Amino acid sequence: MDFISAARIIIPELSRLAVTVCEAGDREAPGEFEKHFCFMPGRQPIYTASGLLEFFSKKGPDKIYLSIDALGTHCVFIEVESRWIILGPFAVSAWKEAEARKRLSAAGARDDAFLPYKNYYCSLPIVSDEYAVHVAAMLLVQTVGNPPREMEYLDSEIQKPEDIPLRISESYEELSVVERRYELEEQLMDAVRQGQTAQALRVWSDINYWSKGLRFMSDRLGDQIAGASTLRTLVRHAALQAGLTPVLVDTLSQEYAQKMHAATDSGQLTELIKKYIAAFCAEVRKNNKKGESPQVRRAIQYMEAHLSRPVTVDELCAAAGVSRQRFVRLFKEETGLTIKQYIAKARCDRAGELLKGSQLPIRDIAGYVGYEDANYFSRIFKSVTHLSPQEYREKNSIR
């Protein structure tokens, strides 16, 4: 892999700055650049395929070219060994509504271009001109060995030819794709609220299909990982609405967030997203199967999250969101156990998993599930399982 090929991968990952390489005589790359980055051909002619090819034919390798167009986007161009390299486009400042409307008005556009323009502008990374030019100079040093060349700002004749009709690129003109995506996101949340894994995954697949029509959706793995945070938020909110506790939702979400951030390619990220959706749907189904009221489910999830420490009835009432008297009655009616009995059973169930799957000393397991006295733990464990911890281990140990 040569340096330019490596730079095409590394630079976007480090800065989100797009890198486009146009080989001599290549017409496909300029066409793809126009498709992805040209919002208004009449005010961004150098972003069109024809404008790029004309620019390449007139300019040479002796300078670094900086384009600043009427819509507030910037781009850097350099020629390296008969290849043109485009860094950008990028923005040098964050979105400001008043400035955006001034730009559109000055460009002769109508107000109905405002929302598509916002989607376009906000899809660009914020990078300073100095940084982009520094990257261009670094590419030149590493490839042709020359020091940074003279800068040239592209003149207004290239920037804004008046004979090009004003219109929004077809790639950005249609907002129905965006609207459809939001409809599908609501369908996804509804499927998660019902614990319907297959339906949730089908809707997520539809979201991916429709999102391909959004030209500002990035193909970079780093941006896809960042975009997955939106999905995690949707699923989290749906799970909370389905009755899962914030503690359970947050811990499960964090588990997959960590894995997604460590993904090394799009395929791995896709599989993790599928597992994430399926995991939340499974938790929702599990809670629905218990036949418990939302109040008791919230209390149980709180209890299980704090199993190894003393949990007061008042804490459980707060988690359930009901009065003490009503909660104690509901809990016994729905679980068939008192709060004390339920905690003992839950602790013994968790201890049983460790007894089966490890050779940890019984005193350590007792401490882990909240019993400081191993002998007391053994008595409680036997009252629940009818076996001592050692007998349980011998009978159920995983070989």
N, C-alpha and C positions, 0 to 999 in steps of 0.2 A: 504494500500500500504506500503510494507516494504521499508527500506532505499535504498536498491540496485535498486528497481524498480523506486523509485523517482529519484535516481541519473542518471538512464538511460535517463531520460527526461531533468533534470536540467543541467547536465554537458555539453551535446552538445549545448544547447541553450546559455550557458554562454561562451563557449570556442571553439565551433565547433569540439571539440574532440569527436570522435566516441566512444561509449561504447557498447561492445559486451559481453553478459553474456552466458556462456556455462555451462549448468547443467551437473551433473555427468551422463555419458552414452549418452549424447546428441550428435548426429552426424549431425543434421540439421544445427545448428548454425555454426559449423566450415565450413560446405559447403557454407553457405551464406557468411561467412567472406571471403573465398577464391574467391567467385564470384565477390564480390565488391572491394576487396583490394589487390588481388595478381596480379601483373603485369607480373612478370617473375618467374615462379615456380622454375626454376633452380638456381636462385639467391635469392629467397625469400621462401625457403622451409617451414619456420615456418608459412607462410601465407596460405599454402595449408591445406586442411582438414586433410590429412594424417599426415602432419608435426605437426599440432596443437595437434592431438590426441596422437601422439608419445611423444610430449613435455609434455602434461598433465600427461601422464603415468609415466614420469621419474622425474618430479619436484614436489615440495610440498609446503605447506603453510608457510614455514619459511622465505621466502625472497621476495623481490620485484625484478622482472626480467626486464631488459632493453635490448631490441633488437635494434641493428643498422645494417641495411643490406647493401649490396653492391650497392644498388640504392639510398642510401641516405635517406631512410625512417626509422623512429623510432617507437617503440611500447613498451608499458609497460604491464606486465602480473602480476596478483596476484591471489592467490587462497583464497577464502573466504567461509568457511562452505561448502566445497565440490563443490563449484561453481568457475569456472575460469572466471575472468573479464579481458577483453582486452581493454586497453585505446589506441586508435589510429587505424591505423597508422597516423603519423604526420610528418611534416618537421620542421627542426629547423632553416632553412634559406630560403630566397626567391629564386626563380628560377634564375639560372645563366647558360647561354648557354654553355660556355666553360667547366664549371664543369660537366654539364650534359653529354656532349660528352665524357669526360674522363671516367665518370662512366660507360657509355654504352660500351665503348671500353674495359675497364678493365674487364667488365662482359662477354666479348666475343660476344656482340650483334653487329648487322650490323646497318648502318646508317638509313635504312628504319624503324627502331624502334624509331627514334628520335621524330617524331611528336606524335605518340601514347604515348610515355613516357612523353612528355611535358604535354599532357592532363591529364595524370595520376598524375604526381607530383604536378601540379598546382591545382588539385582538393583537395589536402590535406591542412589542416590548419597549420599555422606556430605557433608552440608551443615549448617552451624550455623544455629540459629534466627535469630540476628542477621543472617546473610547473607540468608536467605529473606525476612525482614521488610524488610530494606533494599531488596531487589529489588521487593517489593510497594510500598514507599513511592516508589521511583523511578518505577514505572508510574503511580502516582497523580499525581505531580508532572507527568509528561510528558503526561498525558491530560486530567485535570480541573483541573490547576494548583493543587490544594490541597496544603498541607504534610502530612506523615505524620500519620495519624489515631491515635486512641487504640487501644491493644491490648486484645483480649479473648481470654482463654483459654476454649475451649469447655468447658462444664460436664459433669460426669459423667453427668447425665441424658441428654444427647445422646450421650455416648461409649459408655455400657454399659447399654442397656436390658435388663433381665433377661428380658423376655418374648420375646426373639428367640432361637430355637433355635440352639445352638452347632453349627456345621458348617464344614468347609473349603469354600471356593468351588470349584465344579466346574472352574473354570479352572486350579486348582492341584492338585486332588486326585489326578489321574492321573499316575503316575510312569513308566508304560510308554513314554511318548513319549521321556523322557530315556534310558531303557534302549535303546530302538531306535536313538537317535542314536549312542550309543556303539558299538553293533554295526556301524552303517554306517561309522563312522570307522575301525574295524578293517578293513572291506572296502575302504575307500579306500586305506589304507596297503598292503594286499596288492596292489591293482591297480598302485600306483606301484612297488612292489618288482618287479613283473613287467614294468613299462614299458608297461602297457596303457592308452593314453590314453583311448580311447572308454569303456572300463569305468570308469575313474577318474572321468570327467566324468559318467557316468550315476549313479554312487554319490553324487557331490557334489550332483547335482540332487536325489536322494532325501533327502540330509541337509537341504537347504534346505526341502524339502516338510515333513519331519517337524518341523523346528525352528519352523515356523509355529505349531505347537501349544503351544509353550513361551511362556507369557504374559510371562515375564521376559526374553525376547529382544527387544532394543530395535530400533526402526525408524530410529533416528538414524544418519546417515551416519558420524558420529564413532565411535559404538559398533560399527557394522558394520566399520569399518576396524580397530578394536581387536580385534574378533572374528576378523578374517582372520588375525591373528597366530597363533591356535590352529591354523587350517588350515595355515599355513606350517610350524608346528612338526611337525605330523603328517607332512606331505610330506617335510620335511627328514629326519626320523628314518627314514622308509621308504627314502629315497634312500641314506642311510648304510648301512642294512641290506642294500641291493642292491649295495653295493660302491663307491659313489662316495666320493671323499676329502672330508674335512671342508672343505678349502680350496675345492674346486669347489662343494660344497653351500652353503657360507656366502656365497660371492660371488654365486651365482645367486639365493639367497634375498634378499640385501641389495638386489640390483638391483630386484627386484619389490616389496620392502618400500617402497623409496623411491617407486616409481610409485603404489603403493596409497595411501600417505599423502598423495599429491598429487591423488587422485581427487576430482572435484567433484560426482559424483552416484552413485547406487547402480548404474546401468547401466554406467558406466565401471569401477567397482570389480568388478562381475561379470565383465566381459570380461578384466580383468587377472588375476582368480583362475583363469579358464579357461586363459589363456596360461601362468600359473605352473605349473599342474598338467601341462599339455602339455609344457612345457620340461623339467621333471624326468623325465617319462616318456621323452622323446626321449633325454636323456642316459643313462638306464638302458639303453634299447635299444641305443644306440650302443656302450656298453661291452660289452653281452652279445654283440653281433655280432662283436666282435674275437676271440672265442674264447680270450681270455686268462684265466689264473687270477686270482682276486681279488687275490693278492699282487702279480702283475705289473701289474695294472690300477691298483692303489693307487700303485705306484712311478711309473708313467707319468704319472698325474695330478699327482703331486707334482713330477715333472720338468718338466711343461708349465707348472705354476704358477710355477716358478723358472727358466724357460728362459734368461733373460738373464744369469744369474750362474753361476759354477762350482758344480756340484752333485757332491758326493762319493758314492762307492759306499756308504759307510757311512750317509749320509743316506737313500739309496734303500732300503737294507736295513732301516733303521728304519721307513721308510714302509710297506714291504712286510710287515714283521713276521717276516722269516725270516733265517737266517744268511747271511753273505756268500757262502760257497761254493755254497749251494743257490740263492741269488738269481741269481748270475752265470750258473749253468747254466740255470735256468728262463727267464731273460730271453732268452738266445740261442736256446733251443729254441722259445720261443713267438713271438718277433718276427723271428727270422732275422737279427738284427743284434746287434753288440756294443753296450754302453751308449754308448760314444763315437760310434759310427756313428748310433745312434738320435737322440742329442742333436743331431748335425750335421744330420740330415735334418729333425728337428722345427724347428730354427732356420731352415733354408733354406725350409721350407714357410711359416713365418710371415713371413719376409722377402719371399717371393714374393707374398704377399697385399698387402704394402705397395708392392712394385714395380708390381703391376698397378693398384692403386687410388689411387696418389698420385704426385706428382712430387717427393717428398722426395729430397734428395741421397743417393747410395748410401752415403756415409760415415755419414750419420745413421741409415740403416736398419741398417747393420752394427753400430753402437753399440747400437741398440735391441734387437737379438737377441743381444747379448753378445760381439760381436767388436770389440775396440778398434782393430785394424789392418784398414783397409778392403781392402788388397791381399790379406791372408790370407783375409778373408771372401770375396773374389771367387774365390780359388782353391778354397776349400771349396764355394762355391755351384756352380761349374762342375763339380766332381767329382760333385756330387749330381744336378744337373739337365742337365748336358752343354751348358749355355749360360752365358755370362757374365751378370752382373746386368743390364747394359745391353741385351744381346741378348734376355734374358727379358722385360724391360720392353717393348721394341719389338714383340715377338711377341705378348705377352699383355695389353698395356695396355688398360684399360677406357676407351673413348672417351665 
